[in-house]
Amino acid sequence: ALVGAAVAARLDRGVPEPADRALTPAPAPAPALPAADDHDALLRRLRELGELHQSGILDADEFKEAKQAILKRLQ
């Protein structure tokens, strides 16, 4: 899901995909989490996002956008 958010953020900004990647089918969406586990799952995703940002996989804009999307779901 985090990788999907990063890819979506790049696509929204118009960053082109490599040609070979554009030909592969998109993976099926992840199943929705039960409501009781949703809060914990969102917190885990926030931690994972922080790790991806610190390791350089996500740039500051991608991190901010994905983080805001997760925080909206926590409200």
Secondary structure, DSSP 8 states (H G I E B T S, - for coil): -HHHHHHHHHHHTT----HHHHTS----------HHHHHHHHHHHHHHHHHHHHTTSS-HHHHHHHHHHHHHHH-
